[in-house]
Amino acid sequence: MKSKYTQKKNKHKQRRNCNKHGLGNLDQLATKIDGICRRNLPDGKIRGGILEGHESEIRQNALIKVLGGFLGGNPEYARARKSNDPDAILMVVERTVAVALRLSKVRLARKLAVHAIRHTQINELNGGVCRHPSELQAAEWPHQIQHGVLMSGIARAVSLRKLSTKNARVAAMRIEEGLSVQSISEILEITPSGVYQQLDRVYTVLPKVIERLEPSFEC
C-alpha cells in the first residue's frame, strides 16, 4: 500500500515530466503545439499550388483549432491525461496537431479558391462556353426543370399503370410539398415503413419512365 508521501512524490515526478515535455499548463501547451506545427510545416515547405506561402496562416488556424476544443474533445487525450502519462499525452498531441494541419490546409484551400474565382476578370480567353440545354446532364438541369420532369414522370407512370394513385400521392407530398416521412405517415395514417415502401416503388419505376420524357426548356 502506497503511503501519502509516496503518492505525493509520484505526482511531483509526473508534473516534472509534463513540464519537461512542455505540457504543464496552457501556455506551455500552446508553445509546444506551435513548435510541432512549425516542425511539421515550416515556412517554404509548400512549393506551388494555391497554398504556397500560406504556411504561417495554416499553422495559426491549426493552433487555434487544437486549443479551441479539438484536442480537449479527443477521447484519447482524455485517457492519456487521466493516466498521467506525459509520453502518451505528447503522442496524442502530435497526432491531433497533424490532423488539424491537414484540415486547415483543406479549408484554407477552399477559401482561397472561392476568393480567386470571385476576383478573376472575365475575358475572351476565360469566358467559358455556352451549351445548349439539351447537352446538359439531368443533374445540371435547373431545379424547376428537374421538378417538372419528376412530376410529369409520376403522372406518366400512373397512366401506364406502373404506379398506383397512392404511390403518386405519397411522392407528390414528398416532392411538391416537401413533407417529411413522419408527417406523411401521420397525415395518411400509415406507418413510416409503409411510406418508405411507397417511395421505394416510385424510385424504382421513375428512372425508366423519365428517360423517355423530353424536358421543356424555356428560351
Backbone hydrogen bonds in HBPLUS format (Angstrom, degrees):
<---DONOR---> <-ACCEPTOR-->    atom                        ^
c    i                          cat <-CA-CA->   ^        H-A-AA   ^      H-
h    n   atom  resd res      DA  || num        DHA   H-A  angle D-A-AA Bond
n    s   type  num  typ     dist DA aas  dist angle  dist       angle   num
A0007-GLN N   A0003-SER O   3.02 MM   4  6.34 164.2  2.04 156.3 159.9     1
A0008-LYS N   A0004-LYS O   2.95 MM   4  6.06 160.8  1.98 146.4 151.8     2
A0009-LYS N   A0005-TYR O   2.89 MM   4  6.06 150.5  1.98 143.4 152.1     3
A0010-ASN N   A0006-THR O   2.90 MM   4  6.17 153.1  1.98 148.8 155.8     4
A0011-LYS N   A0007-GLN O   3.01 MM   4  6.30 155.0  2.07 147.5 154.0     5
A0012-HIS N   A0008-LYS O   3.07 MM   4  6.32 157.0  2.13 145.7 151.4     6
A0013-LYS N   A0009-LYS O   2.98 MM   4  6.23 150.7  2.07 143.1 151.6     7
A0014-GLN N   A0010-ASN O   2.85 MM   4  6.14 158.9  1.90 152.2 157.3     8
A0015-ARG N   A0011-LYS O   2.90 MM   4  6.09 154.8  1.96 145.8 153.1     9
A0016-ARG N   A0012-HIS O   2.93 MM   4  6.15 150.2  2.02 143.2 151.1    10
A0017-ASN N   A0013-LYS O   2.96 MM   4  6.26 152.4  2.04 146.0 153.6    11
A0018-CYS N   A0014-GLN O   2.93 MM   4  6.21 155.8  1.99 148.2 154.5    12
A0019-ASN N   A0015-ARG O   2.96 MM   4  6.18 158.0  2.01 144.9 151.0    13
A0020-LYS N   A0016-ARG O   2.85 MM   4  6.07 142.4  1.99 140.1 151.3    14
A0021-HIS N   A0017-ASN O   3.10 MM   4  6.44 143.6  2.24 143.1 151.3    15
A0021-HIS N   A0018-CYS O   3.13 MM   3  5.21 123.7  2.46  95.6 109.1    16
A0023-LEU N   A0018-CYS O   2.80 MM   5  5.01 173.1  1.81 146.2 145.1    17
A0022-GLY N   A0019-ASN O   3.04 MM   3  4.82 148.1  2.15  93.9 103.8    18
A0029-LEU N   A0025-ASN O   2.80 MM   4  5.98 155.6  1.85 153.0 161.2    19
A0030-ALA N   A0026-LEU O   2.82 MM   4  6.04 159.4  1.86 151.2 156.1    20
A0031-THR N   A0027-ASP O   3.00 MM   4  6.21 157.8  2.05 145.3 151.3    21
A0032-LYS N   A0028-GLN O   2.84 MM   4  6.06 154.1  1.91 146.5 154.1    22
A0033-ILE N   A0029-LEU O   2.84 MM   4  6.09 162.4  1.87 153.8 158.1    23
A0034-ASP N   A0030-ALA O   2.90 MM   4  6.07 159.6  1.94 146.5 152.6    24
A0035-GLY N   A0031-THR O   2.97 MM   4  6.19 151.3  2.06 142.0 149.8    25
A0036-ILE N   A0032-LYS O   2.97 MM   4  6.32 150.6  2.06 146.9 154.9    26
A0037-CYS N   A0033-ILE O   2.87 MM   4  6.14 159.9  1.91 153.2 158.8    27
A0038-ARG N   A0034-ASP O   2.94 MM   4  6.18 159.3  1.98 148.5 153.8    28
A0039-ARG N   A0035-GLY O   2.93 MM   4  6.12 146.4  2.04 141.7 151.1    29
A0040-ASN N   A0036-ILE O   2.87 MM   4  6.08 160.8  1.91 152.8 157.6    30
A0041-LEU N   A0037-CYS O   2.75 MM   4  5.77 148.9  1.85 147.7 157.0    31
A0045-LYS N   A0042-PRO O   3.22 MM   3  5.76 150.6  2.31 139.8 137.3    32
A0052-GLU N   A0049-GLY O   3.32 MM   3  5.71 168.6  2.34 112.7 115.8    33
A0054-HIS N   A0051-LEU O   3.04 MM   3  5.45 156.9  2.09 140.8 138.5    34
A0058-ILE N   A0054-HIS O   3.04 MM   4  6.28 159.6  2.08 156.3 162.4    35
A0059-ARG N   A0055-GLU O   2.90 MM   4  6.16 161.7  1.94 155.0 159.7    36
A0060-GLN N   A0056-SER O   2.97 MM   4  6.17 159.2  2.01 147.1 152.9    37
A0061-ASN N   A0057-GLU O   2.97 MM   4  6.15 164.3  2.00 149.5 153.3    38
A0062-ALA N   A0058-ILE O   2.96 MM   4  6.13 154.8  2.02 147.3 154.5    39
A0063-LEU N   A0059-ARG O   2.87 MM   4  6.09 158.4  1.92 150.7 156.6    40
A0064-ILE N   A0060-GLN O   2.98 MM   4  6.23 164.0  2.01 152.8 156.6    41
A0065-LYS N   A0061-ASN O   2.97 MM   4  6.10 154.0  2.04 141.6 149.3    42
A0066-VAL N   A0062-ALA O   2.90 MM   4  6.13 162.6  1.93 153.3 157.2    43
A0067-LEU N   A0063-LEU O   3.03 MM   4  6.20 173.6  2.03 154.5 156.3    44
A0068-GLY N   A0064-ILE O   2.78 MM   4  5.62 131.6  2.02 137.2 150.6    45
A0070-PHE N   A0065-LYS O   3.17 MM   5  5.80 152.8  2.24 162.7 158.0    46
A0071-LEU N   A0066-VAL O   3.14 MM   5  5.10 161.6  2.17 136.1 133.3    47
A0073-GLY N   A0069-GLY O   2.90 MM   4  5.74 145.6  2.02 140.4 147.0    48
A0074-ASN N   A0071-LEU O   2.99 MM   3  5.27 162.9  2.02 113.2 118.1    49
A0077-TYR N   A0074-ASN O   3.03 MM   3  5.32 124.9  2.34 103.9 117.6    50
A0078-ALA N   A0074-ASN O   3.15 MM   4  6.55 154.6  2.21 150.2 157.6    51
A0079-ARG N   A0075-PRO O   2.99 MM   4  6.25 155.7  2.05 146.0 151.9    52
A0080-ALA N   A0076-GLU O   2.93 MM   4  6.13 155.1  2.00 143.1 150.3    53
A0081-ARG N   A0077-TYR O   2.86 MM   4  6.09 159.3  1.90 151.2 156.6    54
A0082-LYS N   A0078-ALA O   2.96 MM   4  6.12 152.8  2.03 142.1 149.9    55
A0083-SER N   A0079-ARG O   2.99 MM   4  6.21 143.9  2.12 142.2 151.3    56
A0084-ASN N   A0081-ARG O   3.05 MM   3  5.02 147.1  2.16  97.1 107.4    57
A0089-ILE N   A0085-ASP O   2.97 MM   4  6.25 157.8  2.02 155.2 162.4    58
A0090-LEU N   A0086-PRO O   2.91 MM   4  6.06 160.8  1.95 144.0 149.0    59
A0091-MET N   A0087-ASP O   3.02 MM   4  6.21 152.4  2.09 142.7 149.9    60
A0092-VAL N   A0088-ALA O   3.07 MM   4  6.34 158.0  2.12 148.6 153.5    61
A0093-VAL N   A0089-ILE O   2.93 MM   4  6.20 160.5  1.97 152.8 158.7    62
A0094-GLU N   A0090-LEU O   2.91 MM   4  6.12 158.8  1.96 148.8 154.2    63
A0095-ARG N   A0091-MET O   3.09 MM   4  6.38 161.5  2.13 147.2 151.3    64
A0096-THR N   A0092-VAL O   2.86 MM   4  6.04 161.5  1.90 153.1 158.8    65
A0097-VAL N   A0093-VAL O   2.89 MM   4  6.03 160.2  1.93 152.5 157.4    66
A0098-ALA N   A0094-GLU O   3.10 MM   4  6.32 155.2  2.16 144.6 151.1    67
A0099-VAL N   A0095-ARG O   3.08 MM   4  6.40 156.6  2.14 148.9 154.4    68
A0100-ALA N   A0096-THR O   2.91 MM   4  6.15 161.4  1.95 150.0 155.6    69
A0101-LEU N   A0097-VAL O   2.89 MM   4  6.10 152.0  1.97 150.1 157.0    70
A0102-ARG N   A0098-ALA O   3.16 MM   4  6.44 155.5  2.22 142.7 148.7    71
A0103-LEU N   A0099-VAL O   2.98 MM   4  6.29 163.7  2.00 155.9 160.0    72
A0104-SER N   A0100-ALA O   2.90 MM   4  6.02 155.2  1.97 144.7 151.9    73
A0105-LYS N   A0101-LEU O   2.98 MM   4  6.19 150.4  2.07 145.0 152.3    74
A0106-VAL N   A0102-ARG O   3.09 MM   4  6.41 162.2  2.13 150.9 154.8    75
A0107-ARG N   A0103-LEU O   2.97 MM   4  6.20 171.1  1.98 156.3 158.3    76
A0108-LEU N   A0104-SER O   2.97 MM   4  5.96 160.5  2.01 144.0 150.0    77
A0109-ALA N   A0105-LYS O   2.90 MM   4  5.97 155.5  1.96 146.8 154.1    78
A0110-ARG N   A0106-VAL O   3.07 MM   4  6.33 156.4  2.12 148.2 153.8    79
A0111-LYS N   A0107-ARG O   3.02 MM   4  6.23 161.3  2.06 146.3 151.7    80
A0112-LEU N   A0108-LEU O   2.85 MM   4  6.04 163.4  1.88 154.3 158.2    81
A0113-ALA N   A0109-ALA O   2.91 MM   4  6.00 149.4  2.01 142.4 151.2    82
A0114-VAL N   A0110-ARG O   3.02 MM   4  6.26 162.1  2.06 152.6 156.0    83
A0115-HIS N   A0111-LYS O   3.05 MM   4  6.24 160.8  2.09 145.3 151.1    84
A0116-ALA N   A0112-LEU O   2.86 MM   4  6.02 153.2  1.93 144.0 151.2    85
A0117-ILE N   A0113-ALA O   3.01 MM   4  6.25 157.0  2.06 147.8 153.5    86
A0118-ARG N   A0114-VAL O   3.05 MM   4  6.28 160.9  2.08 151.8 156.5    87
A0119-HIS N   A0115-HIS O   3.17 MM   4  6.33 136.4  2.37 140.5 151.2    88
A0120-THR N   A0117-ILE O   3.38 MM   3  5.33 169.4  2.39 105.8 106.2    89
A0127-GLY N   A0123-ASN O   2.95 MM   4  5.45 109.5  2.47 149.1 159.0    90
A0135-GLU N   A0132-HIS O   2.81 MM   3  5.53 161.0  1.85 126.6 132.8    91
A0136-LEU N   A0133-PRO O   3.05 MM   3  5.38 160.7  2.09 110.9 117.1    92
A0140-GLU N   A0137-GLN O   2.85 MM   3  5.28 149.5  1.94 112.8 122.7    93
A0141-TRP N   A0138-ALA O   3.18 MM   3  5.36 160.0  2.22 105.7 111.9    94
A0145-ILE N   A0142-PRO O   3.02 MM   3  5.33 125.3  2.32 104.9 119.1    95
A0146-GLN N   A0142-PRO O   3.05 MM   4  6.42 162.9  2.08 159.6 164.4    96
A0147-HIS N   A0143-HIS O   2.90 MM   4  6.11 161.9  1.93 154.0 159.2    97
A0148-GLY N   A0144-GLN O   2.97 MM   4  6.07 157.7  2.02 138.4 144.5    98
A0149-VAL N   A0145-ILE O   2.96 MM   4  6.19 159.7  2.00 153.4 158.3    99
A0150-LEU N   A0146-GLN O   3.02 MM   4  6.21 158.8  2.07 149.3 154.9   100
A0151-MET N   A0147-HIS O   3.07 MM   4  6.32 169.0  2.08 155.0 157.0   101
A0152-SER N   A0148-GLY O   2.94 MM   4  6.04 156.8  1.99 145.8 152.9   102
A0153-GLY N   A0149-VAL O   2.82 MM   4  5.91 152.5  1.89 144.7 152.7   103
A0154-ILE N   A0150-LEU O   2.92 MM   4  6.23 151.0  2.01 147.8 155.5   104
A0155-ALA N   A0151-MET O   3.04 MM   4  6.27 164.9  2.06 148.1 151.7   105
A0156-ARG N   A0152-SER O   2.87 MM   4  6.06 156.5  1.93 146.5 153.7   106
A0157-ALA N   A0153-GLY O   2.87 MM   4  6.04 155.2  1.94 146.0 152.5   107
A0158-VAL N   A0154-ILE O   3.01 MM   4  6.28 150.4  2.10 148.7 156.2   108
A0159-SER N   A0155-ALA O   3.06 MM   4  6.35 159.7  2.10 147.8 153.0   109
A0160-LEU N   A0156-ARG O   3.01 MM   4  6.27 140.2  2.17 143.3 154.4   110
A0162-LYS N   A0157-ALA O   2.80 MM   5  5.10 156.4  1.86 165.2 161.1   111
A0163-LEU N   A0157-ALA O   3.27 MM   6  5.47 142.1  2.42 114.8 112.5   112
A0161-ARG N   A0158-VAL O   2.91 MM   3  4.83 154.2  1.97 102.5 110.3   113
A0168-ALA N   A0164-SER O   3.02 MM   4  6.36 160.0  2.06 149.4 154.5   114
A0169-ARG N   A0165-THR O   2.90 MM   4  6.06 151.2  1.98 141.5 149.1   115
A0170-VAL N   A0166-LYS O   3.05 MM   4  6.28 167.8  2.07 153.1 155.3   116
A0171-ALA N   A0167-ASN O   3.00 MM   4  6.22 162.1  2.03 150.0 155.4   117
A0172-ALA N   A0168-ALA O   2.87 MM   4  6.03 156.4  1.93 147.3 153.8   118
A0173-MET N   A0169-ARG O   2.96 MM   4  6.19 158.0  2.01 150.4 156.0   119
A0174-ARG N   A0170-VAL O   3.05 MM   4  6.27 145.5  2.17 142.7 152.1   120
A0175-ILE N   A0171-ALA O   2.76 MM   4  5.93 166.3  1.78 156.2 160.0   121
A0176-GLU N   A0172-ALA O   2.76 MM   4  5.19 137.9  1.94 130.8 144.2   122
A0177-GLU N   A0172-ALA O   3.33 MM   5  6.87 151.2  2.42 150.2 157.8   123
A0179-LEU N   A0173-MET O   3.11 MM   6  5.93 168.5  2.13 154.9 151.3   124
A0184-ILE N   A0180-SER O   2.99 MM   4  6.29 164.9  2.02 155.4 159.2   125
A0185-SER N   A0181-VAL O   2.89 MM   4  6.04 155.2  1.95 146.2 153.6   126
A0186-GLU N   A0182-GLN O   3.02 MM   4  6.31 152.0  2.10 145.5 152.0   127
A0187-ILE N   A0183-SER O   2.94 MM   4  6.19 159.1  1.98 153.0 158.8   128
A0188-LEU N   A0184-ILE O   2.94 MM   4  6.01 171.6  1.95 155.9 158.2   129
A0189-GLU N   A0185-SER O   2.88 MM   4  5.52 114.7  2.31 129.6 144.5   130
A0190-ILE N   A0185-SER O   3.05 MM   5  5.02 147.5  2.16 136.3 144.9   131
A0194-GLY N   A0191-THR O   2.91 MM   3  5.08 121.9  2.25 101.0 115.8   132
A0195-VAL N   A0191-THR O   3.11 MM   4  6.57 148.0  2.22 148.2 157.5   133
A0196-TYR N   A0192-PRO O   2.96 MM   4  6.29 162.0  1.99 153.7 157.6   134
A0197-GLN N   A0193-SER O   2.98 MM   4  6.24 149.8  2.07 143.7 152.1   135
A0198-GLN N   A0194-GLY O   3.08 MM   4  6.36 153.9  2.15 143.9 150.0   136
A0199-LEU N   A0195-VAL O   2.96 MM   4  6.28 161.1  1.99 154.2 159.4   137
A0200-ASP N   A0196-TYR O   2.78 MM   4  5.95 155.2  1.85 148.7 155.9   138
A0201-ARG N   A0197-GLN O   3.10 MM   4  6.31 151.5  2.19 141.9 148.6   139
A0202-VAL N   A0198-GLN O   3.14 MM   4  6.50 152.8  2.22 143.4 150.6   140
A0203-TYR N   A0199-LEU O   2.83 MM   4  6.12 165.1  1.85 157.7 161.2   141
A0204-THR N   A0200-ASP O   2.96 MM   4  6.08 136.1  2.16 140.0 151.1   142
A0205-VAL N   A0201-ARG O   3.12 MM   4  6.31 158.2  2.17 148.2 152.7   143
A0206-LEU N   A0202-VAL O   2.86 MM   4  5.73 168.1  1.87 159.4 163.3   144
A0209-VAL N   A0206-LEU O   3.00 MM   3  5.17 123.6  2.33 103.8 119.0   145
A0210-ILE N   A0206-LEU O   2.85 MM   4  5.97 167.4  1.87 169.4 173.2   146
A0211-GLU N   A0207-PRO O   3.15 MM   4  6.21 153.9  2.22 145.9 151.0   147
A0212-ARG N   A0209-VAL O   3.24 MM   3  5.81 159.5  2.28 112.3 118.4   148
A0213-LEU N   A0210-ILE O   2.85 MM   3  5.13 163.0  1.87 115.2 121.0   149
